[in-house]
């Protein structure tokens, strides 16, 4: 790739691809020793550490840390080797027969294999999002030279700017996934922290021309609606107001900017819902723009 690549674009690729690659690719035998599984973790950590100039071990810890602790919750094969082996033993697959998978020695950055495949395609993220998260997670600040956007979109070839990052025709599915991922995270934390019932897309109490619209979440215990939106920073205030107009004053809009910022009133709503703002943002920053 000739165009310069942002740090967070490369990290996003990890978010999208390392999970299935690490868990499902037949890279080693299922009953291979832990050292072989851990070698894949090290390659991921070393690749990220080399790109970002930070400790590879920190990257492995951050990728594998549960989401509730502000990590990505990636089931890296080395970190989760014991669980994988326990599952393997439970399945009792040793009774069958298949040809062994040959041990591979080509898994390097320059041979177009595992790690290179992981970093082989990517999407651009708003610049500030990665900087904020990398510093918060102790992975060190990035320098301006490392945060230069490509002049053209790597997906469709159009001129790259802040608006295109959000509106690229090739990323519609990812925007839907982004919204749903954040919605699920909020639901899980409301249920676990507040012990509230959560109903998805329940028609609420308003009586006007928008009354048929349904918020993302409805909390019957408190008679509140929660609706989630990820928009360009300039539109955050108007988008917040539109949610109140659509669903009424008892609505708690959770509005994030594509640059990794949070609407001021949304911070109060998250506190009311018992959600840790830093943990929420640590997760949301990774999904606000695939």
LOVEX-743394 format. One line per field, with one value per residue (C-alpha): residue number from 0; chain; x, y, z. Coordinates in steps of 0.05 Angstrom, whole numbers, plus 5000, padded with zeros to 4 digits. Last residue first. Example, Ala and Ser with C-alpha at 12.3 -4.5 7.8 and 13.67 -1.06 7.14 Angstrom:
<lumgus>
pos = [1 / 0]
unit = [A / A]
u = [5273 / 5246]
v = [4979 / 4910]
w = [5143 / 5156]
</lumgus>
This chain:
<lumgus>
pos = [289 / 288 / 287 / 286 / 285 / 284 / 283 / 282 / 281 / 280 / 279 / 278 / 277 / 276 / 275 / 274 / 273 / 272 / 271 / 270 / 269 / 268 / 267 / 266 / 265 / 264 / 263 / 262 / 261 / 260 / 259 / 258 / 257 / 256 / 255 / 254 / 253 / 252 / 251 / 250 / 249 / 248 / 247 / 246 / 245 / 244 / 243 / 242 / 241 / 240 / 239 / 238 / 237 / 236 / 235 / 234 / 233 / 232 / 231 / 230 / 229 / 228 / 227 / 226 / 225 / 224 / 223 / 222 / 221 / 220 / 219 / 218 / 217 / 216 / 215 / 214 / 213 / 212 / 211 / 210 / 209 / 208 / 207 / 206 / 205 / 204 / 203 / 202 / 201 / 200 / 199 / 198 / 197 / 196 / 195 / 194 / 193 / 192 / 191 / 190 / 189 / 188 / 187 / 186 / 185 / 184 / 183 / 182 / 181 / 180 / 179 / 178 / 177 / 176 / 175 / 174 / 173 / 172 / 171 / 170 / 169 / 168 / 167 / 166 / 165 / 164 / 163 / 162 / 161 / 160 / 159 / 158 / 157 / 156 / 155 / 154 / 153 / 152 / 151 / 150 / 149 / 148 / 147 / 146 / 145 / 144 / 143 / 142 / 141 / 140 / 139 / 138 / 137 / 136 / 135 / 134 / 133 / 132 / 131 / 130 / 129 / 128 / 127 / 126 / 125 / 124 / 123 / 122 / 121 / 120 / 119 / 118 / 117 / 116 / 115 / 114 / 113 / 112 / 111 / 110 / 109 / 108 / 107 / 106 / 105 / 104 / 103 / 102 / 101 / 100 / 99 / 98 / 97 / 96 / 95 / 94 / 93 / 92 / 91 / 90 / 89 / 88 / 87 / 86 / 85 / 84 / 83 / 82 / 81 / 80 / 79 / 78 / 77 / 76 / 75 / 74 / 73 / 72 / 71 / 70 / 69 / 68 / 67 / 66 / 65 / 64 / 63 / 62 / 61 / 60 / 59 / 58 / 57 / 56 / 55 / 54 / 53 / 52 / 51 / 50 / 49 / 48 / 47 / 46 / 45 / 44 / 43 / 42 / 41 / 40 / 39 / 38 / 37 / 36 / 35 / 34 / 33 / 32 / 31 / 30 / 29 / 28 / 27 / 26 / 25 / 24 / 23 / 22 / 21 / 20 / 19 / 18 / 17 / 16 / 15 / 14 / 13 / 12 / 11 / 10 / 9 / 8 / 7 / 6 / 5 / 4 / 3 / 2 / 1 / 0]
unit = [A / A / A / A / A / A / A / A / A / A / A / A / A / A / A / A / A / A / A / A / A / A / A / A / A / A / A / A / A / A / A / A / A / A / A / A / A / A / A / A / A / A / A / A / A / A / A / A / A / A / A / A / A / A / A / A / A / A / A / A / A / A / A / A / A / A / A / A / A / A / A / A / A / A / A / A / A / A / A / A / A / A / A / A / A / A / A / A / A / A / A / A / A / A / A / A / A / A / A / A / A / A / A / A / A / A / A / A / A / A / A / A / A / A / A / A / A / A / A / A / A / A / A / A / A / A / A / A / A / A / A / A / A / A / A / A / A / A / A / A / A / A / A / A / A / A / A / A / A / A / A / A / A / A / A / A / A / A / A / A / A / A / A / A / A / A / A / A / A / A / A / A / A / A / A / A / A / A / A / A / A / A / A / A / A / A / A / A / A / A / A / A / A / A / A / A / A / A / A / A / A / A / A / A / A / A / A / A / A / A / A / A / A / A / A / A / A / A / A / A / A / A / A / A / A / A / A / A / A / A / A / A / A / A / A / A / A / A / A / A / A / A / A / A / A / A / A / A / A / A / A / A / A / A / A / A / A / A / A / A / A / A / A / A / A / A / A / A / A / A / A / A / A / A / A / A / A / A / A / A / A / A / A / A / A / A / A / A / A / A]
u = [4698 / 4679 / 4648 / 4671 / 4739 / 4722 / 4661 / 4700 / 4747 / 4690 / 4646 / 4703 / 4719 / 4645 / 4631 / 4557 / 4508 / 4451 / 4449 / 4524 / 4513 / 4458 / 4503 / 4557 / 4504 / 4491 / 4562 / 4559 / 4618 / 4680 / 4715 / 4722 / 4659 / 4619 / 4579 / 4507 / 4473 / 4404 / 4367 / 4293 / 4244 / 4234 / 4200 / 4215 / 4223 / 4235 / 4285 / 4321 / 4322 / 4354 / 4413 / 4421 / 4422 / 4476 / 4519 / 4517 / 4584 / 4618 / 4596 / 4547 / 4541 / 4472 / 4442 / 4372 / 4352 / 4279 / 4255 / 4196 / 4240 / 4222 / 4198 / 4267 / 4262 / 4321 / 4335 / 4280 / 4218 / 4187 / 4112 / 4101 / 4138 / 4075 / 4054 / 4034 / 4095 / 4091 / 4138 / 4141 / 4191 / 4253 / 4290 / 4262 / 4309 / 4289 / 4332 / 4383 / 4419 / 4490 / 4482 / 4421 / 4445 / 4514 / 4490 / 4443 / 4498 / 4544 / 4488 / 4474 / 4547 / 4552 / 4487 / 4510 / 4577 / 4546 / 4500 / 4559 / 4599 / 4544 / 4544 / 4620 / 4627 / 4585 / 4634 / 4594 / 4632 / 4703 / 4680 / 4660 / 4728 / 4765 / 4791 / 4782 / 4746 / 4784 / 4727 / 4757 / 4826 / 4797 / 4845 / 4892 / 4911 / 4905 / 4967 / 4970 / 5041 / 5073 / 5033 / 5064 / 5026 / 5021 / 5040 / 5008 / 4984 / 4911 / 4888 / 4943 / 4923 / 4849 / 4855 / 4902 / 4859 / 4796 / 4830 / 4845 / 4776 / 4782 / 4803 / 4786 / 4833 / 4859 / 4922 / 4939 / 4913 / 4938 / 5008 / 5002 / 4984 / 5016 / 5039 / 5112 / 5139 / 5103 / 5120 / 5083 / 5124 / 5148 / 5085 / 5075 / 5038 / 4966 / 4959 / 4918 / 4853 / 4830 / 4776 / 4781 / 4823 / 4762 / 4742 / 4699 / 4714 / 4789 / 4786 / 4744 / 4795 / 4851 / 4818 / 4807 / 4879 / 4904 / 4865 / 4925 / 4960 / 4901 / 4880 / 4807 / 4799 / 4762 / 4779 / 4801 / 4767 / 4758 / 4687 / 4713 / 4756 / 4832 / 4859 / 4874 / 4902 / 4947 / 4974 / 4985 / 5021 / 5066 / 5085 / 5112 / 5103 / 5130 / 5063 / 5079 / 5132 / 5089 / 5029 / 5070 / 5104 / 5038 / 5006 / 5068 / 5072 / 5000 / 5016 / 5076 / 5032 / 4995 / 5060 / 5085 / 5019 / 5034 / 4995 / 4930 / 4888 / 4944 / 4972 / 4949 / 4881 / 4848 / 4790 / 4808 / 4866 / 4840 / 4769 / 4788 / 4849 / 4807 / 4761 / 4795 / 4864 / 4841 / 4818 / 4889 / 4917 / 4867 / 4882 / 4955 / 4940 / 4965 / 5006 / 4988 / 5032 / 5000]
v = [5007 / 5074 / 5078 / 5007 / 5015 / 5080 / 5047 / 4997 / 5045 / 5095 / 5050 / 5031 / 5105 / 5122 / 5068 / 5053 / 5057 / 5080 / 5148 / 5154 / 5139 / 5192 / 5244 / 5231 / 5235 / 5307 / 5326 / 5290 / 5241 / 5247 / 5192 / 5231 / 5198 / 5234 / 5195 / 5206 / 5163 / 5196 / 5185 / 5194 / 5216 / 5282 / 5251 / 5199 / 5238 / 5307 / 5282 / 5242 / 5302 / 5345 / 5297 / 5297 / 5373 / 5374 / 5319 / 5345 / 5381 / 5320 / 5273 / 5222 / 5158 / 5150 / 5109 / 5113 / 5098 / 5104 / 5112 / 5086 / 5068 / 4994 / 4993 / 5009 / 5017 / 5007 / 5025 / 5077 / 5062 / 5108 / 5102 / 5165 / 5209 / 5247 / 5259 / 5221 / 5201 / 5142 / 5091 / 5037 / 4984 / 4975 / 4928 / 4916 / 4921 / 4898 / 4930 / 4899 / 4966 / 4940 / 4874 / 4891 / 4962 / 4935 / 4883 / 4932 / 4984 / 4933 / 4908 / 4979 / 4993 / 4931 / 4947 / 5017 / 4994 / 4936 / 4984 / 5030 / 4969 / 4950 / 5020 / 5019 / 5013 / 5074 / 5118 / 5166 / 5170 / 5169 / 5211 / 5268 / 5272 / 5272 / 5220 / 5232 / 5172 / 5107 / 5061 / 5021 / 5050 / 5120 / 5168 / 5221 / 5172 / 5201 / 5224 / 5201 / 5174 / 5241 / 5273 / 5230 / 5177 / 5177 / 5116 / 5048 / 5065 / 5048 / 5120 / 5142 / 5092 / 5108 / 5183 / 5177 / 5124 / 5166 / 5232 / 5209 / 5188 / 5117 / 5093 / 5023 / 4964 / 4909 / 4866 / 4875 / 4807 / 4777 / 4803 / 4772 / 4704 / 4701 / 4751 / 4733 / 4798 / 4802 / 4731 / 4665 / 4625 / 4569 / 4527 / 4460 / 4414 / 4400 / 4327 / 4281 / 4261 / 4205 / 4203 / 4180 / 4240 / 4284 / 4273 / 4337 / 4349 / 4344 / 4397 / 4443 / 4436 / 4449 / 4513 / 4536 / 4522 / 4558 / 4621 / 4667 / 4631 / 4626 / 4699 / 4702 / 4777 / 4811 / 4881 / 4910 / 4960 / 4914 / 4896 / 4882 / 4825 / 4834 / 4793 / 4851 / 4894 / 4839 / 4823 / 4896 / 4907 / 4848 / 4880 / 4942 / 5006 / 5036 / 5036 / 4996 / 4953 / 4941 / 4923 / 4872 / 4847 / 4837 / 4799 / 4757 / 4743 / 4719 / 4672 / 4644 / 4632 / 4578 / 4543 / 4549 / 4520 / 4453 / 4429 / 4391 / 4430 / 4423 / 4490 / 4545 / 4515 / 4585 / 4588 / 4626 / 4670 / 4688 / 4698 / 4746 / 4777 / 4803 / 4859 / 4886 / 4875 / 4914 / 4969 / 4973 / 4985 / 5040 / 5068 / 5076 / 5115 / 5090 / 5129 / 5113 / 5065 / 5000]
w = [5224 / 5255 / 5324 / 5340 / 5372 / 5405 / 5436 / 5478 / 5512 / 5513 / 5555 / 5601 / 5613 / 5623 / 5675 / 5666 / 5724 / 5681 / 5714 / 5701 / 5628 / 5625 / 5657 / 5605 / 5550 / 5571 / 5550 / 5483 / 5478 / 5435 / 5395 / 5330 / 5302 / 5355 / 5406 / 5428 / 5481 / 5483 / 5549 / 5534 / 5589 / 5554 / 5494 / 5440 / 5375 / 5402 / 5453 / 5399 / 5352 / 5407 / 5412 / 5337 / 5337 / 5390 / 5359 / 5287 / 5286 / 5317 / 5260 / 5284 / 5325 / 5356 / 5411 / 5440 / 5511 / 5533 / 5604 / 5643 / 5702 / 5707 / 5635 / 5608 / 5532 / 5485 / 5413 / 5409 / 5366 / 5315 / 5308 / 5349 / 5300 / 5278 / 5350 / 5412 / 5453 / 5501 / 5473 / 5419 / 5442 / 5400 / 5448 / 5517 / 5577 / 5646 / 5699 / 5746 / 5747 / 5740 / 5702 / 5660 / 5645 / 5629 / 5580 / 5545 / 5537 / 5504 / 5459 / 5436 / 5423 / 5379 / 5343 / 5325 / 5299 / 5261 / 5225 / 5209 / 5186 / 5137 / 5108 / 5098 / 5023 / 5008 / 5046 / 5090 / 5156 / 5130 / 5071 / 5116 / 5149 / 5083 / 5034 / 4959 / 4929 / 4915 / 4939 / 4996 / 5009 / 5008 / 4975 / 5003 / 5059 / 5128 / 5165 / 5238 / 5242 / 5227 / 5282 / 5336 / 5375 / 5451 / 5492 / 5502 / 5571 / 5557 / 5562 / 5514 / 5461 / 5471 / 5462 / 5402 / 5369 / 5371 / 5352 / 5281 / 5259 / 5234 / 5164 / 5142 / 5133 / 5088 / 5091 / 5165 / 5187 / 5122 / 5137 / 5206 / 5179 / 5110 / 5057 / 5066 / 5095 / 5162 / 5182 / 5187 / 5138 / 5184 / 5185 / 5219 / 5172 / 5192 / 5209 / 5164 / 5197 / 5242 / 5295 / 5367 / 5386 / 5378 / 5450 / 5449 / 5523 / 5510 / 5456 / 5500 / 5556 / 5506 / 5482 / 5554 / 5571 / 5508 / 5523 / 5527 / 5471 / 5424 / 5431 / 5451 / 5439 / 5497 / 5471 / 5538 / 5583 / 5643 / 5624 / 5554 / 5582 / 5572 / 5513 / 5466 / 5523 / 5551 / 5482 / 5467 / 5533 / 5517 / 5450 / 5487 / 5446 / 5382 / 5347 / 5285 / 5318 / 5379 / 5336 / 5296 / 5359 / 5395 / 5337 / 5328 / 5402 / 5404 / 5346 / 5383 / 5444 / 5406 / 5389 / 5461 / 5488 / 5457 / 5396 / 5410 / 5359 / 5308 / 5285 / 5238 / 5223 / 5223 / 5272 / 5335 / 5316 / 5247 / 5270 / 5326 / 5291 / 5234 / 5255 / 5317 / 5285 / 5224 / 5270 / 5299 / 5230 / 5217 / 5286 / 5270 / 5206 / 5139 / 5089 / 5016 / 4977 / 5000]
</lumgus>
